[in-house]
Amino acid sequence: MSFGTINGYASELRETLGRTLCFQDAEEIATEATNHLFERAAELELAGLSTREAEQQAVYEFGDLSELAMELTKGYPPRPPVDPSRIKWLPEIVLAVTLALAAFSFSIYRGARGLEAAAQNLIPSMAMLMVPGLTAGLSRLKYRRLRALAVLTRMANYGMILNLCATACLVGLQMTGKATLVSIFPVLYVFSAASTLMYAVMRITFTDGKLYRLMRSR
């Protein structure tokens, strides 16, 4: 298919990319391609071509649109089933629900026992909050862009803070002799360690594998 203008070519490219990528990624790629096309057209105009001829030549040099779209989408994740902008408040909602459940546990017993009950509810839940962020972080090693990463990272940050606070409470209760269910503490500590490990791996993936390669080279 041939296009008489750069804008027509860019519009078709944007539509083609939008079939497999999210709107933001398709728009980003199409805008960058349009800028390159106009830069090339300007060079051709300086060489003596008319504006229309320069645009047609620039489009022709860019090649087949379908092949170009396939090449440009490499390194970008496929369009997610849910628009990340629709779940931007998910971390705060999860945080509020989690804190409400912990507060309810504390209100039942009060005092040291209530604090122990709240921490026992928090720690296993925090491990679950790390899994989406860890999955997204590992996916980032393959894709250059991952729109949902910021949202999931925020949720993991909240989870890590609560995990550390809850673990500190259990350690404090155990050291002061106020803990009543010490027998299940090892299981909770395993959950806490697993959450910390998943969070650390997620953070390492933010370096696009550079830190991992550096550690291996040592």
HUSUL-V37890 format. One record per pair of residues at least 12 apart in sequence whose ideal C-beta (glycine too) atoms are under 8 Angstrom apart, sorted by the first residue. I is the first residue (numbers start at 0). GAP is how many residues later the second one is. If there is no record, write none. Layout:
((I:GAP) (I:GAP))
//
This chain:
((0:64) (1:57) (2:56) (2:62) (3:48) (3:51) (3:52) (4:47) (4:50) (4:54) (5:28) (5:31) (5:32) (5:35) (5:49) (5:52) (5:53) (6:27) (8:28) (8:50) (8:53) (8:56) (9:20) (9:23) (9:24) (9:27) (11:53) (12:16) (12:17) (12:20) (12:52) (12:55) (12:56) (13:12) (13:13) (13:16) (15:49) (15:50) (15:53) (16:12) (16:13) (16:52) (16:55) (16:56) (17:61) (19:53) (19:58) (19:59) (20:52) (20:55) (20:56) (20:57) (20:58) (21:55) (21:57) (21:58) (21:61) (21:62) (21:125) (22:60) (23:123) (24:51) (24:52) (24:120) (24:122) (27:117) (28:43) (28:44) (28:47) (32:29) (32:35) (32:39) (35:26) (36:18) (36:21) (36:22) (36:25) (37:20) (39:18) (39:21) (40:13) (40:14) (40:16) (40:17) (41:12) (43:13) (43:14) (74:68) (74:69) (74:70) (75:67) (75:68) (75:69) (76:62) (76:66) (76:68) (76:69) (76:70) (79:67) (79:68) (83:63) (83:64) (83:66) (83:67) (86:61) (86:64) (87:63) (89:61) (89:65) (90:60) (90:61) (90:63) (90:64) (90:66) (90:67) (93:35) (93:61) (93:64) (94:60) (94:63) (94:67) (97:24) (97:27) (97:31) (97:64) (98:63) (100:20) (100:24) (101:16) (101:17) (101:19) (101:20) (102:15) (104:12) (104:13) (104:15) (104:16) (105:12) (111:61) (111:66) (111:67) (112:67) (114:54) (114:58) (115:53) (115:54) (115:57) (115:62) (115:63) (115:64) (115:65) (117:48) (117:51) (118:47) (118:48) (118:50) (118:51) (118:54) (118:69) (119:50) (119:61) (119:64) (119:68) (121:40) (121:41) (121:43) (121:44) (122:40) (122:43) (122:44) (122:47) (122:65) (122:68) (122:69) (122:72) (123:64) (123:67) (124:34) (125:33) (125:34) (125:36) (125:37) (125:40) (125:65) (125:66) (125:69) (126:36) (126:64) (126:67) (126:68) (126:71) (128:26) (128:27) (128:29) (128:30) (128:66) (129:26) (129:29) (129:30) (129:64) (129:65) (129:68) (129:69) (129:72) (130:67) (131:20) (131:23) (131:24) (132:16) (132:19) (132:20) (132:22) (132:23) (132:65) (132:66) (132:69) (133:22) (133:64) (133:65) (133:67) (133:68) (134:17) (135:12) (135:13) (135:16) (135:17) (135:66) (136:12) (136:16) (136:64) (136:65) (136:66) (136:67) (136:68) (136:69) (137:63) (137:64) (137:67) (139:65) (139:66) (139:68) (140:64) (140:67) (140:68) (152:49) (155:43) (155:46) (158:36) (158:40) (159:35) (159:36) (159:39) (162:29) (162:32) (162:33) (165:26) (166:21) (166:22) (166:25) (169:15) (169:18) (169:19))
//
